[in-house]
């Protein structure tokens, strides 16, 4: 048990041929930019609606149930 060689053997890298790196465009950058833009637009629209509703409630022009 004392003389067991438990170390892993190194792989032979002589025959290793690296692949050409995949050509990545700006796809991920465009997706993130579009997501940030649409998220900001949605947040702005929700804020606009909430502000309009709050203004109607403060002015007393909002009627519940006609």
Secondary structure, DSSP 8 states (H G I E B T S, - for coil): -TT----------TT----------SHHHHHHHHHHHHHHHHHHHHHHHHHHHHHHHHHT---S--
